[in-house]
C-alpha cells in the first residue's frame, strides 16, 4: 500500500524548490553511521492482502456464543445508530478541539457527555474523559492527595485488582502510602479511618459483585477528614444509589459498559466526576460553555491552567490525549436508549443474574458472596476457575473470570449476566457446567 | 421576475444556537428499545437490590427518537473540521490520512473480551506479539510494552522504568533530576514531576538545537534521565545526538526518546541506534491511529535490554513455558514497575497500527519519512516566499516553525484560515519562539494542497496589511466566531444542568 501522493515529477519539483539534489540530502543532519538501517519487516501487502491477513487473524479468535464474562468489562448491545454516528469521519479524524470555531461538533458533544456522566453519578463536574477505569482511580487518588495535603490512601480490596495494581504504581513514585482494607467475607470492612488518610476508595458493586454499604463507608471517610472516592459501574447507576446520594467527593470508573465494545480491553474510557469544590484540581481536558463575539452560544476547552501544555512541571497531571471518541460513543449510547432504556438494560441484567444464580445453585454451585448483587457474582468451584473457563470455551461458551487467589476464596469464578443473556443461554451454561462437574466427579 | 436572496428567519437562521441534545428531549419519547426490555416491567427491584441501594430518581438523560439522535450527531459532525475534510497541518500532531481499511479490520476484533480464555484469543495475541516485534525492529529497541494508552502515559511508563533501574542500583535517593529542553512538549516536564523527579530545563542554541555546552554542564550523577524529542519540537534534528548519548552513557544517565516526531525518521533512522535507552511512540501520529477528537491514542514503550525486566506486565510470549498455547501472557515479572492501566492496552488501536506496518513494509515506512520531510521543506520555502520567515532557516525535518511579519499576530492568522476551510497550524508552541506557527503538513498531502495553503496564507497577509481590522475580527463564516475564553474560565458552566441554573 502507498498513501503518499507524490509522482516522480512532484518529487523533482519539490527538490528544485528546496534546492537539494535528492531526497537523501534532506537527511544530511542525521549522523552517517545511523542512516538507513536494514529493517527486517514482513513484505508490504496490498489492500486485499491486508484484508485477507487481518481476517485470518480475526478467524483465530472466538467471540460467538453465550457470554457471561465480566470482571470490569462486559459485552452489551450497541445499537446500530450508535456505531454509525460515533464513527463518522468528522469525529474519528479530528484532533483535540483547540480551534473552537471549527470544533463545535466535538466540543458540544463532550459538553453533553460531561452533563450525562454528572447526571449518572450525581456529582457536579466532569472532565471529558481519562484513559480507563484503572487510571481514573489513580488520578482520583492523586487529586485527593493534592487537595488534602495528606500522604496516605486507603483502598478496599473490593476494588478491581488491576485498578489497585495501577494505583500502587502511580502512588509509589510520589512516595504516597497505599493501605489496603481486606474484605470481611465479601464486603469492605468499615474500619475506623485515621486522621492522616487523604482518601478512602471503595468500589460498588465490588469486584466480587457485592453491593457495599457506601453510605457508611463514605461517612467513615468524612469523619476522618478524608475524601470518599466511589468506583462505580455506570450502567448500575440507572437503578443503584449514585455517588452524589451517599456524599462521595469523587466518582470514577470505566465507561465501557455504557455503549463501548470490549475491544479486548481497550480502548474504552475512564470517567471522573467531582464536587464543585474539587473542580480546579481535576486532571484532563474540560469543556465549558461560553459566548462568541456575536453573543451566540459556543463551547471551548476551559480551566486550562491545570494542564501540562500551560503548567508543564506544575500541571495537575501529565495527561494530554484522552479517550474523547469513546466518551462520545457513550454519550450517543445514553441518548439513544434514554433514561428508560438504560433502566431496562440494567434491570435485564439484574433479573437474568438472579435467574443464573438460582440455576447454578441447583447444580451445586453456590454463590460465594453474601447480600445483594447487581449483575455479577462469584461462585465457588471444585476446580480452578481458569480450567472451568477453558472447558466452557471448548463448548462454545464464554464465562468464569477467575477470582485471584489473594482473595482467599479458593477456586472461584465470576459470572455476569446482561441484557444479551437469554434464558436459553443460561440453560446452555448450566448444562455445560453440569457436564464439566460430572466429569470431575467421574475422574475422582 | 427577479429573485432576491433573503435569509431565512426563525429556526434555520444562522443566529440561533445549535440545540443541545437535552434541548431536543421530550419526556416519554423513546429512541432505541434495548433487548429484553420487557424484563423491566413488574420487576420488584426492592426485593432484588434492596430499598437502601436504590437511587431516588432517574438520571435526567435525553429522551429523543432515533431520528432526533441521528440528526443531532450528524449536525454536530457537520460542525467539525477533520483530516477527512480539511488540510490539517498541526505541528507535532502528525495529522496524516487514516486509512479506511484499518477501520474495516479493527471492527473484526471489537467483541473480544479481555478475560476470555486465551485459547479463544490466539489471533489477538499473535497480532500483539508481531506488533511488539515490529516496533522493536523499527525503533532499534530490545523489548516493547503495548500497554500505555497515550504518549504521556508512555512517558510515565518509561520514566518509571528508569526510576526502577536506579532503585535496583541503590541510587534512587541520588538520581533526583530529569533534564528536558525548554522547547520540550509540556508532557515531558509534567511526566517527570508526576514520577517524583525534579525537572531541569536546558535552553536551545541559535541553530535551534539543544545547547550542548549547557546540557553538558547540567550532567551529573544526580541526573536520572534526559528526555529528548529528535527531531525536536522546532523540527530540527539534534545533530550532536551521538555526543549527547555518549556523555549520558558515561554517567549512566538514561536517555529517553519522546516519539512524537518519529514521522520524520521512521524507516530511515532508529532511536536505538542513536543511543536512546527508552522510547515511546505515538501510534496515533506516525502509525495512523485516528486522533478521535482528542483520543484514544496509544503510546507503546520500547527499551534496551537492561531495562527489560522493569516492563509492565503482562507481556505476550510466544510458546510460553508450561503452556500448550502458541501465544500466552506472562504475568510473573518480579522486577516490573507494575501495571500502568487495566488489561493489555488500547487493543483496537494496536490493530490499526499493525495493519499499517503490514501494509507498508520497510520501504513504505521509509517513503513516509522521506515524503514527510520533503513536504515540510517545500512548504517552508513556499511560506517564506509569501512573507513568513522560518525561525530556523535550514533544512528542517517533518515540521518547521514560521513567524508572521512583525506586528501581526499568529492567533489572527489561525482564525482567518478557518474561513478558507483550512485547519490552522499549531500556534504559540514551542514557547521559545514568539508568535510561533508550527507547521507539519505530513506525507499524505499533495504539492497542490501545500501550494494552495501557502497562497491562502499570502492572501491573508496581504489583506491584513491593507486592513488590519479585517484580520483581527476573523473568522466570519464559521458556525460560531471568536469565543470568550476568559468568561468560560471565570464563570465555569460545565454541564447542561449548570447552564439551566445560571440562566
Contacts between the chains, C-beta under 8 A, distances in Angstrom:
chain1	res1	chain2	res2	distance
A	1	B	99	7.3
A	1	B	101	7.8
A	1	B	359	3.7
A	1	B	360	6.3
A	1	B	364	6.9
A	2	B	360	7.7
A	2	B	364	6.5
A	2	B	367	7.0
A	3	B	96	7.5
A	3	B	97	5.6
A	3	B	99	6.5
A	3	B	443	7.5
A	3	B	444	5.1
A	4	B	367	5.7
A	4	B	368	7.1
A	4	B	371	4.3
A	4	B	443	5.0
A	4	B	444	6.4
A	5	B	444	6.9
A	5	B	445	7.3
A	5	B	446	4.4
A	6	B	371	5.6
A	6	B	374	7.3
A	6	B	446	7.6
A	6	B	447	7.5
A	10	B	446	7.3
A	10	B	447	5.2
A	11	B	374	6.7
A	13	B	447	6.6
A	14	B	374	5.1
A	14	B	375	7.4
A	14	B	377	7.6
A	14	B	378	4.2
A	14	B	447	6.3
A	15	B	374	7.4
A	17	B	378	5.5
A	17	B	381	5.2
A	17	B	382	7.2
A	18	B	374	7.5
A	18	B	377	4.6
A	18	B	378	6.0
A	18	B	381	6.0
A	18	B	395	7.5
A	20	B	377	7.9
A	20	B	395	7.0
A	23	B	370	4.9
A	23	B	373	7.8
A	23	B	374	6.2
A	25	B	395	7.9
A	26	B	370	7.5
A	26	B	373	4.7
A	26	B	374	6.4
A	26	B	377	6.3
A	26	B	395	5.9
A	27	B	268	6.0
A	27	B	269	7.6
A	27	B	373	7.0
A	28	B	395	6.9
A	29	B	236	7.7
A	29	B	237	3.9
A	29	B	239	5.1
A	29	B	395	6.7
A	29	B	397	7.7
A	30	B	237	6.2
A	30	B	265	7.3
A	30	B	268	7.2
A	30	B	269	5.2
A	31	B	239	7.6
A	31	B	241	6.8
A	31	B	242	5.3
A	31	B	274	7.6
A	33	B	242	7.8
A	33	B	273	7.9
A	34	B	242	7.8
A	34	B	269	5.2
A	34	B	270	7.0
A	34	B	273	4.2
A	34	B	274	6.0
A	35	B	268	6.7
A	35	B	269	6.1
A	36	B	268	6.1
A	36	B	269	7.7
A	36	B	366	7.7
A	37	B	140	6.9
A	37	B	269	7.1
A	37	B	270	5.5
A	37	B	273	6.3
A	38	B	362	7.7
A	39	B	137	5.5
A	39	B	138	6.2
A	39	B	267	6.6
A	39	B	362	4.0
A	39	B	365	7.2
A	40	B	137	5.8
A	40	B	362	7.8
A	41	B	134	5.9
A	41	B	137	6.1
A	41	B	138	7.4
A	41	B	357	6.8
A	41	B	361	5.5
A	41	B	362	4.7
A	41	B	365	7.6
A	42	B	134	7.9
A	42	B	358	6.3
A	42	B	361	6.7
A	43	B	361	5.4
A	44	B	358	7.5
A	44	B	359	6.3
A	44	B	360	5.6
A	44	B	361	3.3
A	44	B	363	6.9
A	44	B	364	5.2
A	45	B	358	5.5
A	45	B	359	5.9
A	45	B	361	7.9
A	47	B	101	5.4
A	47	B	359	7.7
A	50	B	101	5.8
A	50	B	105	7.0
A	50	B	355	5.7
A	50	B	358	6.1
A	50	B	359	5.3
A	51	B	101	6.6
A	51	B	104	7.0
A	51	B	105	6.9
A	53	B	358	6.3
A	54	B	105	3.8
A	54	B	108	6.6
A	54	B	351	7.6
A	54	B	355	6.0
A	55	B	105	7.9
A	55	B	108	6.8
A	56	B	123	7.7
A	57	B	123	4.0
A	57	B	124	7.5
A	57	B	126	6.2
A	57	B	127	5.3
A	58	B	105	7.7
A	58	B	108	3.9
A	58	B	109	6.0
A	58	B	123	5.8
A	59	B	123	6.7
A	60	B	122	4.7
A	60	B	123	3.1
A	60	B	126	6.7
A	61	B	109	7.1
A	61	B	112	5.8
A	61	B	120	6.3
A	61	B	121	5.4
A	61	B	122	7.0
A	61	B	123	4.4
A	61	B	124	5.6
A	62	B	116	7.9
A	62	B	120	4.0
A	62	B	121	7.9
A	63	B	111	4.1
A	63	B	112	5.8
A	63	B	113	7.8
A	63	B	116	7.7
A	63	B	120	7.7
A	67	B	113	7.0
A	69	B	113	4.4
A	69	B	115	5.4
A	69	B	116	5.9
A	71	B	115	5.1
A	72	B	114	7.9
A	72	B	342	6.4
A	73	B	113	6.3
A	73	B	114	6.0
A	73	B	115	7.6
A	73	B	343	7.7
A	74	B	113	7.6
A	75	B	111	6.2
A	75	B	113	6.3
A	77	B	34	5.9
A	77	B	35	5.1
A	79	B	32	4.2
A	79	B	34	7.9
A	79	B	66	8.0
A	81	B	31	8.0
A	81	B	32	6.7
A	81	B	66	5.6
A	81	B	69	5.9
A	81	B	70	6.0
A	82	B	32	8.0
A	84	B	70	7.8
A	85	B	69	7.1
A	85	B	70	6.5
A	85	B	73	4.0
A	85	B	74	7.1
A	85	B	77	7.8
A	86	B	73	7.9
A	87	B	103	7.0
A	88	B	73	7.3
A	88	B	74	7.3
A	88	B	77	4.4
A	89	B	82	6.0
A	89	B	84	3.9
A	89	B	85	7.4
A	90	B	77	3.9
A	90	B	78	7.2
A	90	B	80	4.4
A	90	B	81	7.8
A	90	B	82	4.5
A	90	B	84	7.0
A	90	B	85	6.5
A	91	B	77	5.9
A	91	B	80	6.8
A	91	B	82	7.5
A	91	B	292	7.1
A	91	B	293	5.6
A	92	B	82	7.4
A	92	B	84	7.8
A	92	B	98	7.1
A	92	B	103	7.6
A	92	B	290	4.6
A	92	B	292	6.0
A	92	B	293	7.9
A	93	B	82	4.3
A	93	B	83	4.0
A	93	B	84	4.7
A	93	B	98	5.5
A	93	B	290	5.1
A	93	B	291	6.8
A	94	B	80	5.5
A	94	B	81	6.4
A	94	B	82	4.3
A	94	B	83	7.5
A	94	B	291	6.5
A	94	B	292	7.5
A	94	B	293	4.4
A	95	B	88	6.8
A	95	B	90	5.9
A	95	B	93	5.7
A	95	B	95	6.0
A	95	B	291	4.8
A	95	B	293	7.2
A	95	B	294	7.2
A	95	B	423	7.8
A	96	B	291	7.3
A	96	B	293	7.0
A	96	B	294	4.1
A	96	B	295	8.0
A	97	B	293	6.6
A	97	B	294	7.0
A	99	B	81	7.3
A	99	B	414	6.7
A	99	B	418	6.6
A	99	B	423	6.7
A	99	B	424	5.9
A	100	B	480	7.2
A	100	B	483	5.2
A	101	B	415	7.0
A	101	B	418	5.4
A	101	B	475	5.5
A	101	B	478	4.0
A	101	B	479	7.2
A	101	B	480	5.8
A	101	B	481	6.4
A	101	B	482	7.1
A	101	B	483	7.2
A	102	B	79	8.0
A	102	B	80	7.1
A	102	B	81	4.1
A	102	B	86	7.8
A	102	B	418	5.2
A	102	B	423	6.8
A	102	B	478	5.7
A	102	B	479	7.9
A	103	B	80	5.9
A	103	B	81	6.6
A	103	B	293	7.7
A	104	B	18	7.0
A	104	B	76	7.5
A	104	B	79	4.3
A	104	B	80	7.0
A	104	B	479	5.1
A	104	B	480	5.9
A	105	B	75	7.9
A	105	B	76	3.8
A	105	B	77	5.4
A	105	B	78	6.9
A	105	B	79	4.1
A	105	B	80	3.2
A	106	B	76	7.7
A	106	B	80	5.5
A	106	B	293	4.2
A	106	B	294	7.4
A	108	B	18	6.8
A	108	B	20	7.0
A	108	B	76	5.9
A	108	B	79	7.5
A	109	B	73	7.2
A	109	B	76	5.3
A	110	B	293	7.8
A	111	B	20	7.6
A	111	B	494	7.5
A	111	B	495	7.6
A	111	B	496	7.6
A	112	B	20	6.1
A	112	B	21	5.2
A	112	B	22	7.1
A	112	B	62	8.0
A	112	B	496	7.0
A	114	B	494	5.8
A	114	B	495	5.6
A	115	B	20	8.0
A	115	B	22	6.8
A	115	B	495	4.1
A	115	B	496	4.0
A	115	B	497	6.4
A	116	B	59	7.6
A	116	B	61	5.9
A	116	B	62	7.8
A	118	B	495	5.0
A	118	B	497	6.8
A	119	B	59	4.0
A	119	B	60	5.2
A	119	B	61	6.2
A	119	B	497	7.3
A	120	B	59	5.0
A	120	B	61	7.9
A	122	B	55	7.8
A	124	B	495	7.5
A	124	B	498	7.6
A	125	B	492	8.0
A	125	B	494	5.4
A	125	B	495	7.4
A	126	B	494	7.2
A	126	B	495	7.3
A	128	B	294	7.2
A	129	B	295	7.3
A	131	B	149	3.8
A	131	B	150	6.6
A	131	B	153	6.3
A	131	B	295	8.0
A	131	B	296	7.4
A	131	B	341	6.0
A	132	B	149	6.7
A	132	B	341	5.3
A	132	B	342	5.2
A	132	B	343	7.7
A	133	B	342	6.0
A	134	B	339	7.0
A	134	B	341	5.0
A	134	B	342	4.0
A	135	B	149	7.1
A	135	B	153	7.4
A	135	B	340	7.6
A	135	B	341	5.4
A	142	B	194	7.9
A	160	B	342	7.1
A	162	B	339	5.9
A	162	B	342	4.4
A	162	B	343	7.0
A	163	B	342	6.5
A	165	B	338	5.5
A	165	B	339	4.1
A	166	B	338	7.5
A	166	B	339	4.7
A	166	B	340	6.3
A	166	B	341	5.8
A	166	B	342	6.8
A	168	B	338	5.8
A	169	B	160	6.9
A	169	B	312	7.6
A	169	B	337	6.0
A	169	B	338	4.0
A	169	B	339	5.9
A	169	B	340	5.8
A	172	B	338	7.6
A	173	B	160	6.0
A	173	B	163	6.0
A	173	B	194	7.6
A	173	B	195	4.7
A	173	B	196	4.6
A	174	B	194	7.4
A	174	B	195	7.8
A	174	B	196	4.9
A	175	B	196	6.5
A	211	B	49	7.0
A	211	B	50	7.1
A	211	B	53	5.3
A	215	B	52	7.9
A	237	B	55	7.0
A	237	B	59	6.8
A	238	B	58	7.4
A	238	B	59	7.1
A	239	B	45	6.2
A	239	B	49	6.7
A	239	B	54	6.2
A	239	B	55	6.5
A	240	B	49	6.9
A	240	B	53	5.7
A	240	B	54	6.8
A	240	B	55	6.0
A	241	B	52	7.7
A	241	B	53	5.7
A	241	B	54	6.3
A	241	B	55	4.9
A	241	B	56	7.8
A	242	B	55	5.3
A	242	B	59	7.5
A	245	B	55	6.3
A	245	B	56	6.7
A	254	B	342	7.3
A	261	B	110	3.8
A	261	B	111	6.3
A	261	B	348	7.9
A	262	B	110	7.4
A	262	B	111	6.8
A	262	B	112	6.5
A	262	B	113	4.8
A	262	B	114	6.6
A	263	B	109	7.1
A	263	B	110	5.4
A	263	B	112	6.9
A	263	B	346	7.7
A	263	B	347	5.4
A	263	B	348	4.3
A	264	B	109	6.5
A	264	B	112	3.9
A	264	B	113	7.3
A	264	B	114	5.6
A	264	B	121	6.9
A	264	B	124	5.3
A	264	B	343	7.3
A	264	B	344	6.7
A	264	B	347	4.0
A	264	B	348	7.7
A	265	B	114	3.4
A	265	B	342	6.6
A	265	B	343	2.6
A	265	B	344	5.1
A	265	B	345	7.2
A	265	B	347	5.8
A	266	B	149	7.0
A	266	B	296	7.4
A	266	B	341	7.7
A	266	B	342	7.7
A	266	B	343	5.8
A	266	B	344	7.4
A	266	B	345	6.0
A	266	B	346	4.4
A	266	B	347	5.6
A	266	B	348	6.9
A	267	B	149	7.1
A	267	B	295	7.8
A	267	B	296	3.7
A	267	B	298	7.9
A	267	B	346	4.1
A	267	B	347	7.8
A	267	B	348	5.6
A	267	B	349	6.2
A	269	B	296	7.3
A	279	B	492	6.8
A	279	B	494	7.6
A	285	B	294	6.5
A	286	B	492	7.9
A	286	B	494	6.1
A	287	B	494	7.1
A	288	B	488	4.2
A	288	B	489	7.4
A	288	B	492	5.2
A	288	B	493	5.7
A	288	B	494	5.3
A	289	B	488	6.9
A	289	B	493	4.2
A	289	B	494	7.8
A	289	B	499	5.8
A	290	B	483	4.9
A	290	B	484	4.9
A	290	B	485	6.7
A	290	B	487	5.2
A	290	B	488	3.9
A	290	B	493	7.9
A	291	B	483	7.0
A	291	B	484	5.5
A	291	B	487	6.6
A	292	B	480	4.3
A	292	B	481	4.5
A	292	B	482	6.0
A	292	B	483	5.0
A	292	B	484	7.3
A	293	B	473	7.6
A	293	B	481	5.1
A	293	B	482	5.1
A	293	B	484	7.9
A	294	B	15	7.5
A	294	B	481	5.9
A	296	B	15	6.8
A	296	B	17	6.4
A	296	B	480	5.4
A	296	B	481	7.5
A	297	B	17	4.4
A	297	B	480	7.7
A	298	B	479	8.0
A	298	B	480	3.8
A	298	B	483	4.7
A	299	B	483	7.8
A	300	B	483	5.1
A	300	B	485	5.4
A	300	B	488	5.0
A	302	B	485	7.0
A	302	B	488	4.2
A	302	B	489	5.1
A	302	B	492	6.2
A	302	B	494	7.6
A	303	B	489	5.7
A	303	B	492	6.3
A	304	B	489	7.6
A	305	B	489	7.6
A	307	B	186	7.6
A	308	B	152	7.2
A	308	B	186	4.0
A	308	B	187	5.2
A	308	B	189	7.7
A	308	B	190	3.7
A	309	B	185	7.9
A	309	B	186	4.2
A	309	B	187	8.0
A	309	B	429	7.5
A	310	B	186	7.3
A	311	B	186	7.6
A	311	B	190	7.4
A	312	B	186	5.0
A	312	B	189	4.3
A	312	B	190	6.0
A	312	B	199	7.6
A	313	B	189	3.9
A	313	B	190	6.2
A	313	B	192	6.8
A	313	B	193	4.3
A	313	B	199	4.4
A	314	B	193	7.2
A	315	B	186	7.0
A	315	B	190	4.3
A	315	B	193	7.5
A	317	B	190	7.1
A	317	B	194	6.8
A	318	B	152	4.5
A	318	B	155	6.7
A	318	B	156	6.1
A	318	B	187	5.1
A	318	B	190	3.8
A	318	B	191	4.3
A	318	B	193	7.8
A	318	B	194	5.0
A	319	B	150	7.3
A	319	B	152	5.7
A	319	B	153	7.7
A	320	B	150	6.6
A	320	B	151	6.6
A	320	B	152	4.7
A	320	B	185	7.9
A	320	B	186	7.5
A	320	B	187	5.2
A	321	B	149	7.8
A	321	B	150	3.9
A	321	B	151	6.4
A	321	B	152	6.9
A	321	B	284	6.9
A	321	B	291	7.9
A	321	B	294	6.4
A	321	B	295	4.0
A	321	B	296	7.2
A	321	B	297	3.8
A	322	B	150	7.6
A	322	B	294	5.4
A	322	B	295	4.5
A	322	B	296	7.8
A	323	B	149	7.4
A	323	B	292	7.7
A	323	B	295	4.8
A	323	B	296	4.4
A	324	B	292	5.7
A	324	B	293	4.5
A	324	B	294	3.6
A	324	B	295	5.2
A	324	B	296	7.9
A	325	B	290	7.8
A	325	B	292	3.2
A	325	B	293	5.9
A	325	B	294	7.7
A	325	B	295	6.8
A	325	B	296	6.4
A	326	B	292	7.8
A	326	B	295	8.0
A	326	B	296	6.1
A	328	B	293	6.9
A	331	B	21	7.8
A	332	B	69	7.1
A	332	B	73	5.8
A	334	B	61	5.2
A	334	B	62	7.5
A	335	B	21	5.2
A	335	B	31	7.1
A	335	B	61	7.0
A	335	B	62	4.7
A	335	B	64	6.0
A	335	B	69	5.6
A	335	B	72	7.5
A	336	B	31	4.9
A	336	B	32	4.5
A	336	B	66	6.9
A	336	B	69	5.4
A	337	B	31	6.5
A	337	B	32	5.5
A	337	B	34	5.7
A	338	B	29	7.6
A	338	B	30	6.4
A	338	B	31	5.8
A	338	B	61	5.6
A	338	B	62	6.4
A	338	B	63	4.6
A	338	B	64	7.0
A	339	B	58	4.5
A	339	B	59	5.9
A	339	B	60	7.1
A	339	B	61	4.5
A	339	B	63	6.8
A	340	B	30	6.8
A	340	B	58	7.8
A	340	B	63	7.6
A	341	B	30	7.1
A	341	B	31	6.9
A	341	B	32	6.3
A	341	B	33	6.7
A	341	B	34	5.2
A	341	B	37	7.2
A	342	B	59	7.6
A	342	B	61	6.5
A	343	B	40	6.2
A	343	B	58	6.6
A	344	B	33	7.6
A	344	B	34	5.2
A	344	B	36	7.7
A	344	B	37	4.1
A	344	B	39	7.4
A	344	B	40	4.4
A	345	B	34	4.8
A	347	B	39	6.1
A	347	B	40	4.2
A	347	B	43	5.6
A	347	B	45	7.0
A	348	B	34	7.2
A	348	B	35	7.1
A	348	B	36	4.4
A	348	B	37	7.2
A	348	B	39	4.5
A	348	B	40	6.8
A	350	B	43	7.8
A	350	B	45	7.4
A	350	B	48	5.5
A	350	B	49	6.7
A	351	B	39	4.6
A	351	B	43	6.2
A	351	B	48	7.4
A	352	B	36	7.7
A	352	B	39	7.4
A	354	B	48	6.1
A	372	B	48	7.5
A	372	B	49	5.4
A	372	B	50	4.8
A	372	B	53	6.1
A	374	B	49	7.2
A	386	B	117	7.6
A	389	B	116	7.9
A	389	B	117	4.9
A	390	B	117	4.9
A	390	B	119	6.5
A	392	B	117	7.6
A	393	B	116	7.1
A	393	B	117	3.8
A	393	B	119	6.2
A	393	B	120	5.0
A	398	B	113	6.5
A	398	B	116	5.2
A	398	B	117	7.5
A	398	B	120	7.3
A	401	B	115	4.5
A	402	B	115	8.0
A	419	B	34	5.4
A	419	B	35	4.8
A	419	B	36	5.2
A	419	B	37	8.0
A	419	B	39	8.0
A	420	B	35	6.1
A	422	B	36	7.5
